[in-house]
Amino acid sequence: MSETERRFSIPRDGQFRTRAEDGNLYIEGYFAVYNSRYDLWDGAYETIAPGAFDGETEGDVRALTNHDTTLVLGRTTAGTLTLRTDEVGLGGSIIVNQADQDAMNLYERVKRGDVSQCSFGFDILDQDVQYQDGEPTVWIIRKVRLYEVSVVTFPAYTDTSVEVRRTEFADLKKRRSEAWKAKTLARLRGVHVDA
């Protein structure tokens, strides 16, 4: 079984925030923004297509701190994490457990702006790759299985995620090169080959 993918998001326009209402405390904002460029390395990036999270907001998804499964902030099935999708991306709201000191500490850090980024853990179910010589290679994530969203201190791609993409990129370049060679040889021999 492959490792769960993780990506980060810097919420647009500072929309990742805290809120106090009716005796409850909330951490809320966007965990993923559609059509944002997630740079992998120079000349390669990925983006999340609108609709990639469709059907995932009602599943059993957890909100964590720094992807740490021992620091659960909320859960959809418990009603303490609410997720939604709209034209911007995957947004959500976590009801902070005021009896949990770790959760309260995080709430205060988000409130002060010390922690202001988020991430999500998922498996890719459907994607496309756009590759053109001289242009950046682009992976478009079209559908995911969502496991968790996280409030994070340091958002970053895991090394394994980048390595997987680098391997896919090398394989893609090799296949295109082999197809070009076969087509060129066929032309030299006077045989027609579809690309």
RORODREN-798674 format. One record per residue (C-alpha): x, y, z; residue number from 1; chain. Coordinates in steps of 0.25 Angstrom, whole numbers. Layout:
<pts>
       x       y       z   seq   mol
       X       Y       Z   NUM     A
...
</pts>
This chain:
<pts>
       x       y       z   seq   mol
       0       0       0     1     A
       5      14      -4     2     A
       8      25       7     3     A
      -3      35       8     4     A
       0      48       0     5     A
       1      61       7     6     A
       0      75       2     7     A
       0      89       8     8     A
      -8     101       6     9     A
      -6     115       9    10     A
     -20     120      11    11     A
     -23     132       2    12     A
     -25     146       7    13     A
     -22     142      21    14     A
     -35     134      22    15     A
     -30     124      32    16     A
     -34     129      45    17     A
     -40     127      59    18     A
     -54     131      63    19     A
     -62     131      76    20     A
     -77     129      76    21     A
     -88     124      85    22     A
     -78     119      95    23     A
     -70     111      85    24     A
     -56     114      79    25     A
     -54     111      64    26     A
     -42     109      55    27     A
     -46     111      41    28     A
     -42     114      26    29     A
     -38     107      14    30     A
     -30      94      15    31     A
     -28      93      -1    32     A
     -30     104     -12    33     A
     -34      99     -26    34     A
     -25     103     -37    35     A
     -13     107     -28    36     A
       1     104     -32    37     A
       8      94     -23    38     A
      22      95     -28    39     A
      29      81     -27    40     A
      43      86     -33    41     A
      47      95     -44    42     A
      39      92     -56    43     A
      29      83     -49    44     A
      17      86     -41    45     A
       3      81     -38    46     A
     -11      87     -36    47     A
     -24      82     -31    48     A
     -36      82     -40    49     A
     -49      87     -36    50     A
     -57      75     -31    51     A
     -46      67     -26    52     A
     -52      67     -13    53     A
     -66      64     -17    54     A
     -72      53      -8    55     A
     -61      54       2    56     A
     -66      64      12    57     A
     -76      54      18    58     A
     -67      43      20    59     A
     -59      40      33    60     A
     -49      51      32    61     A
     -40      56      44    62     A
     -34      70      47    63     A
     -20      68      53    64     A
      -9      77      57    65     A
       4      75      48    66     A
      -2      62      43    67     A
       0      56      57    68     A
     -10      45      59    69     A
      -9      47      74    70     A
     -13      61      73    71     A
     -27      60      68    72     A
     -34      74      67    73     A
     -48      69      61    74     A
     -55      59      53    75     A
     -66      59      43    76     A
     -73      47      49    77     A
     -73      54      63    78     A
     -78      67      58    79     A
     -66      74      62    80     A
     -60      76      48    81     A
     -69      82      37    82     A
     -64      81      23    83     A
     -69      88      10    84     A
     -66      90      -4    85     A
     -69     102     -12    86     A
     -63     110     -24    87     A
     -50     113     -16    88     A
     -47      99     -11    89     A
     -48      91       2    90     A
     -52      99      14    91     A
     -55      95      28    92     A
     -57      98      42    93     A
     -52      92      54    94     A
     -59      93      68    95     A
     -48      94      78    96     A
     -49      85      90    97     A
     -47      95     101    98     A
     -44      84     111    99     A
     -32      80     103   100     A
     -19      88     106   101     A
     -12      84      93   102     A
     -24      89      85   103     A
     -25     102      93   104     A
     -10     105      91   105     A
     -12     103      76   106     A
     -24     112      76   107     A
     -16     123      82   108     A
      -5     121      72   109     A
     -14     122      61   110     A
     -21     134      67   111     A
      -7     141      68   112     A
      -3     137      54   113     A
       8     129      59   114     A
       2     117      52   115     A
      -5     120      39   116     A
      -4     109      29   117     A
     -11      96      27   118     A
      -9      83      19   119     A
     -17      71      16   120     A
     -15      56      15   121     A
     -21      48       3   122     A
     -19      37      -7   123     A
     -20      41     -22   124     A
     -31      34     -29   125     A
     -30      41     -43   126     A
     -20      51     -49   127     A
     -15      56     -62   128     A
      -1      59     -66   129     A
       2      71     -76   130     A
      16      69     -82   131     A
      22      78     -93   132     A
      36      80     -97   133     A
      41      94     -92   134     A
      29      96     -83   135     A
      27      92     -68   136     A
      21      78     -66   137     A
       8      79     -59   138     A
       0      68     -51   139     A
     -15      72     -49   140     A
     -21      64     -38   141     A
     -35      61     -42   142     A
     -40      52     -30   143     A
     -35      49     -17   144     A
     -39      40      -5   145     A
     -38      50       7   146     A
     -33      45      21   147     A
     -29      57      29   148     A
     -27      72      29   149     A
     -16      78      38   150     A
     -13      91      44   151     A
       2      92      42   152     A
      14     100      46   153     A
      23      96      34   154     A
      15      92      21   155     A
      24      85      12   156     A
      23      73       2   157     A
      28      60       8   158     A
      41      55       1   159     A
      34      43      -3   160     A
      23      51     -10   161     A
      33      59     -18   162     A
      41      46     -21   163     A
      29      39     -27   164     A
      26      51     -36   165     A
      41      51     -40   166     A
      40      36     -44   167     A
      27      38     -51   168     A
      34      50     -59   169     A
      46      42     -63   170     A
      37      30     -67   171     A
      29      40     -76   172     A
      41      46     -82   173     A
      46      32     -85   174     A
      33      27     -92   175     A
      32      40    -100   176     A
      47      38    -104   177     A
      45      24    -108   178     A
      32      28    -116   179     A
      40      39    -123   180     A
      51      29    -127   181     A
      41      19    -132   182     A
      34      29    -140   183     A
      47      35    -146   184     A
      52      21    -149   185     A
      39      17    -156   186     A
      39      30    -164   187     A
      53      27    -169   188     A
      49      13    -173   189     A
      37      19    -180   190     A
      26      13    -171   191     A
      15      22    -165   192     A
      14      21    -149   193     A
       3      29    -141   194     A
       9      37    -130   195     A
</pts>
